Amino acid sequence: MTVPRWSGARPCRSHYRSVKEDAPLAVRLAILASLAFLLAADGGQEERSREAMVREQIEARGVRDPRVLDAMRTVPRHRFVSQALRDEAYSDRPLPIGSGQTISQPYIVALMAEALKLRRGERVLEVGSGSGYAAAVLSLLAAEVYGIELERDLYEKSVVAVEGLGYRNVHLRHGDGFHGWPEKAPFDAILMSCAAPEIPRPLWDQLRVGGRFLYPRGTEDGVQELVLVIRTQEGPREQRLHPVRFVPMRRAE
Protein backbone atom coordinates (compact mmCIF):
# COMPACT_ATOMS: atom_id res chain seq x y z
CA MET A 1 0.00 0.00 0.00
CA THR A 2 1.33 3.44 -0.88
CA VAL A 3 1.04 5.86 2.02
CA PRO A 4 0.89 9.55 1.01
CA ARG A 5 3.51 11.86 2.49
CA TRP A 6 2.21 14.39 5.02
CA SER A 7 4.13 17.59 5.55
CA GLY A 8 3.49 18.21 9.24
CA ALA A 9 1.12 18.93 12.10
CA ARG A 10 -0.16 22.27 10.81
CA PRO A 11 -1.85 20.80 7.69
CA CYS A 12 -3.36 18.11 9.92
CA ARG A 13 -4.88 20.75 12.16
CA SER A 14 -6.35 22.71 9.27
CA HIS A 15 -7.68 19.50 7.75
CA TYR A 16 -9.40 18.64 11.00
CA ARG A 17 -10.98 22.09 11.15
CA SER A 18 -12.47 21.48 7.72
CA VAL A 19 -14.67 18.79 9.26
CA LYS A 20 -18.05 20.14 10.31
CA GLU A 21 -18.17 20.92 14.01
CA ASP A 22 -21.34 18.88 14.32
CA ALA A 23 -19.78 15.77 12.81
CA PRO A 24 -20.27 12.70 14.98
CA LEU A 25 -17.53 12.13 17.56
CA ALA A 26 -16.74 8.74 16.04
CA VAL A 27 -16.11 10.36 12.66
CA ARG A 28 -13.79 12.97 14.15
CA LEU A 29 -11.89 10.33 16.10
CA ALA A 30 -11.52 8.23 12.96
CA ILE A 31 -10.09 11.23 11.10
CA LEU A 32 -7.61 11.92 13.88
CA ALA A 33 -6.56 8.27 13.97
CA SER A 34 -6.03 8.33 10.20
CA LEU A 35 -3.91 11.47 10.38
CA ALA A 36 -1.87 10.01 13.24
CA PHE A 37 -1.21 6.94 11.08
CA LEU A 38 -0.03 9.12 8.19
CA LEU A 39 2.31 11.09 10.46
CA ALA A 40 3.75 7.88 11.92
CA ALA A 41 4.23 6.42 8.45
CA ASP A 42 5.98 9.59 7.28
CA GLY A 43 8.28 9.63 10.31
CA GLY A 44 9.09 5.97 9.76
CA GLN A 45 10.05 6.68 6.16
CA GLU A 46 12.40 9.45 7.25
CA GLU A 47 14.06 7.14 9.80
CA ARG A 48 14.55 4.52 7.08
CA SER A 49 16.01 7.20 4.80
CA ARG A 50 18.50 8.23 7.50
CA GLU A 51 19.47 4.62 8.12
CA ALA A 52 20.04 4.09 4.39
CA MET A 53 22.03 7.33 4.23
CA VAL A 54 24.37 6.15 6.99
CA ARG A 55 24.72 2.63 5.59
CA GLU A 56 25.20 3.50 1.91
CA GLN A 57 26.82 6.93 1.93
CA ILE A 58 28.81 7.06 5.17
CA GLU A 59 29.74 3.61 6.50
CA ALA A 60 30.39 2.38 2.95
CA ARG A 61 33.04 5.11 2.56
CA GLY A 62 34.92 4.23 5.70
CA VAL A 63 33.48 6.29 8.56
CA ARG A 64 33.58 3.93 11.55
CA ASP A 65 33.14 5.97 14.76
CA PRO A 66 29.92 4.55 16.28
CA ARG A 67 29.09 7.83 18.03
CA VAL A 68 29.30 9.72 14.74
CA LEU A 69 27.18 7.13 12.97
CA ASP A 70 24.55 7.30 15.72
CA ALA A 71 24.51 11.10 15.52
CA MET A 72 24.00 10.98 11.75
CA ARG A 73 21.14 8.50 12.24
CA THR A 74 19.56 10.74 14.86
CA VAL A 75 19.62 14.30 13.49
CA PRO A 76 16.72 14.86 11.04
CA ARG A 77 18.46 16.51 8.07
CA HIS A 78 15.10 17.23 6.42
CA ARG A 79 14.37 19.77 9.17
CA PHE A 80 17.31 21.90 8.02
CA VAL A 81 16.28 22.34 4.37
CA SER A 82 13.33 24.04 2.73
CA GLN A 83 10.00 22.25 2.36
CA ALA A 84 10.58 22.04 -1.41
CA LEU A 85 13.79 20.03 -0.89
CA ARG A 86 12.69 17.70 1.90
CA ASP A 87 12.32 14.73 -0.44
CA GLU A 88 16.03 15.17 -1.31
CA ALA A 89 17.22 15.73 2.27
CA TYR A 90 18.95 12.33 2.54
CA SER A 91 20.48 12.33 -0.92
CA ASP A 92 24.24 12.05 -1.39
CA ARG A 93 24.89 15.70 -2.19
CA PRO A 94 24.88 19.23 -0.78
CA LEU A 95 21.64 21.19 -1.07
CA PRO A 96 21.02 24.94 -1.43
CA ILE A 97 19.78 26.72 1.69
CA GLY A 98 19.68 30.27 0.36
CA SER A 99 22.05 33.27 0.34
CA GLY A 100 24.36 31.37 -2.00
CA GLN A 101 25.11 28.77 0.69
CA THR A 102 24.58 25.01 0.96
CA ILE A 103 24.03 22.31 3.55
CA SER A 104 26.99 19.96 3.21
CA GLN A 105 26.85 16.47 1.79
CA PRO A 106 26.08 14.00 4.63
CA TYR A 107 29.31 12.06 4.10
CA ILE A 108 31.41 15.22 4.47
CA VAL A 109 29.60 16.18 7.69
CA ALA A 110 30.29 12.70 9.09
CA LEU A 111 33.91 12.75 7.90
CA MET A 112 34.52 16.10 9.62
CA ALA A 113 32.83 14.97 12.82
CA GLU A 114 34.94 11.81 12.95
CA ALA A 115 38.16 13.71 12.21
CA LEU A 116 37.60 16.03 15.18
CA LYS A 117 37.53 13.06 17.60
CA LEU A 118 35.30 14.94 20.01
CA ARG A 119 34.85 13.95 23.63
CA ARG A 120 31.67 14.63 25.61
CA GLY A 121 33.19 17.30 27.83
CA GLU A 122 34.60 19.41 24.99
CA ARG A 123 33.56 22.76 23.55
CA VAL A 124 33.44 23.32 19.79
CA LEU A 125 33.24 26.40 17.57
CA GLU A 126 31.82 26.16 14.05
CA VAL A 127 32.46 29.04 11.65
CA GLY A 128 29.86 29.28 8.90
CA SER A 129 27.14 27.33 10.71
CA GLY A 130 24.63 27.86 7.87
CA SER A 131 21.51 25.78 8.38
CA GLY A 132 22.63 24.53 11.81
CA TYR A 133 22.75 20.88 10.70
CA ALA A 134 26.44 20.23 11.39
CA ALA A 135 26.15 22.02 14.74
CA ALA A 136 23.27 19.72 15.66
CA VAL A 137 25.34 16.64 14.77
CA LEU A 138 28.32 17.94 16.78
CA SER A 139 26.05 18.66 19.75
CA LEU A 140 25.55 14.91 20.21
CA LEU A 141 29.31 14.40 20.43
CA ALA A 142 30.48 17.34 22.59
CA ALA A 143 29.38 19.32 25.62
CA GLU A 144 28.78 22.71 23.98
CA VAL A 145 28.70 23.86 20.35
CA TYR A 146 28.99 27.50 19.31
CA GLY A 147 28.11 28.45 15.75
CA ILE A 148 28.61 31.75 13.89
CA GLU A 149 26.80 32.59 10.65
CA LEU A 150 27.33 35.74 8.60
CA GLU A 151 24.05 35.62 6.64
CA ARG A 152 21.26 36.88 8.87
CA ASP A 153 18.51 34.98 7.06
CA LEU A 154 20.34 31.68 7.47
CA TYR A 155 21.13 32.48 11.10
CA GLU A 156 17.47 33.16 11.89
CA LYS A 157 16.28 29.98 10.17
CA SER A 158 18.96 27.91 11.89
CA VAL A 159 17.86 29.19 15.30
CA VAL A 160 14.29 28.10 14.56
CA ALA A 161 15.46 24.63 13.45
CA VAL A 162 17.86 24.05 16.34
CA GLU A 163 15.52 25.33 19.04
CA GLY A 164 12.57 23.49 17.52
CA LEU A 165 14.46 20.21 17.80
CA GLY A 166 15.55 20.90 21.38
CA TYR A 167 19.35 21.02 20.98
CA ARG A 168 19.98 23.02 24.14
CA ASN A 169 23.76 22.84 23.97
CA VAL A 170 23.92 24.59 20.58
CA HIS A 171 24.52 28.35 20.77
CA LEU A 172 24.22 30.38 17.57
CA ARG A 173 25.34 33.91 16.78
CA HIS A 174 24.96 36.21 13.79
CA GLY A 175 28.29 37.78 12.86
CA ASP A 176 31.64 37.63 11.07
CA GLY A 177 33.18 34.25 11.81
CA PHE A 178 36.69 35.55 11.06
CA HIS A 179 36.75 37.00 14.58
CA GLY A 180 35.43 33.86 16.24
CA TRP A 181 33.72 33.98 19.64
CA PRO A 182 36.52 35.24 21.92
CA GLU A 183 34.48 35.46 25.12
CA LYS A 184 33.82 31.70 24.92
CA ALA A 185 37.42 30.74 24.10
CA PRO A 186 39.49 28.68 24.39
CA PHE A 187 37.87 25.93 22.36
CA ASP A 188 38.85 22.27 22.24
CA ALA A 189 38.01 22.13 18.54
CA ILE A 190 37.23 24.62 15.79
CA LEU A 191 35.55 23.68 12.52
CA MET A 192 35.31 25.94 9.50
CA SER A 193 32.40 25.05 7.20
CA CYS A 194 33.73 27.44 4.56
CA ALA A 195 36.97 27.48 2.59
CA ALA A 196 39.95 29.74 3.26
CA PRO A 197 43.53 29.80 1.97
CA GLU A 198 44.84 29.77 5.55
CA ILE A 199 43.64 29.70 9.16
CA PRO A 200 42.49 33.16 10.31
CA ARG A 201 44.76 34.27 13.14
CA PRO A 202 41.92 35.27 15.53
CA LEU A 203 40.50 31.76 15.27
CA TRP A 204 43.85 30.07 15.84
CA ASP A 205 44.33 32.17 18.95
CA GLN A 206 41.01 30.87 20.31
CA LEU A 207 42.10 27.21 20.06
CA ARG A 208 43.63 25.70 23.18
CA VAL A 209 46.97 23.92 23.05
CA GLY A 210 46.19 20.32 22.15
CA GLY A 211 43.06 21.39 20.29
CA ARG A 212 42.07 20.46 16.74
CA PHE A 213 41.35 22.87 13.89
CA LEU A 214 39.56 21.47 10.82
CA TYR A 215 39.00 23.50 7.68
CA PRO A 216 38.77 23.31 3.87
CA ARG A 217 42.01 24.87 2.66
CA GLY A 218 41.89 26.52 -0.73
CA THR A 219 39.97 29.04 -2.77
CA GLU A 220 36.59 28.99 -4.48
CA ASP A 221 38.05 28.43 -7.95
CA GLY A 222 41.08 26.37 -6.98
CA VAL A 223 41.78 23.00 -5.39
CA GLN A 224 40.44 22.54 -1.87
CA GLU A 225 41.31 19.86 0.65
CA LEU A 226 40.12 19.17 4.15
CA VAL A 227 43.00 19.75 6.55
CA LEU A 228 43.21 18.87 10.24
CA VAL A 229 45.68 20.95 12.25
CA ILE A 230 46.65 20.09 15.83
CA ARG A 231 47.93 22.94 17.99
CA THR A 232 50.91 21.63 19.97
CA GLN A 233 53.46 23.29 22.24
CA GLU A 234 56.01 22.91 19.45
CA GLY A 235 53.73 24.41 16.79
CA PRO A 236 50.98 23.29 14.38
CA ARG A 237 50.92 19.71 13.11
CA GLU A 238 48.71 19.06 10.11
CA GLN A 239 47.12 16.15 8.31
CA ARG A 240 45.52 16.31 4.87
CA LEU A 241 42.30 14.34 4.77
CA HIS A 242 40.14 14.63 1.65
CA PRO A 243 39.51 16.76 -1.43
CA VAL A 244 36.40 18.90 -0.89
CA ARG A 245 34.41 21.74 -2.40
CA PHE A 246 33.08 24.39 -0.01
CA VAL A 247 31.78 27.91 -0.48
CA PRO A 248 34.45 30.48 0.40
CA MET A 249 34.59 32.27 3.72
CA ARG A 250 32.77 35.60 3.58
CA ARG A 251 33.56 38.70 5.57
CA ALA A 252 31.28 41.39 6.91
CA GLU A 253 31.51 44.53 4.79
Secondary structure, DSSP 8 states (H G I E B T S, - for coil): --------HHHHHHHHHTS-TTS-HHHHHHHHHHHHHHHHHHHHHHHHHHHHHIIIIIGGGT---HHHHHHHHHS-GGGGS-GGGGGGTTSSS-EEEETTEEE--HHHHHHHHHHHT--TT-EEEEES-TTSHHHHHHHTTSSEEEEEES-HHHHHHHHHHHHHTT-TTEEEEES-GGG--GGG--EEEEEESSBBSS--HHHHHTEEEEEEEEEEES-SSS--EEEEEEEETTEEEEEEEEE----B-----
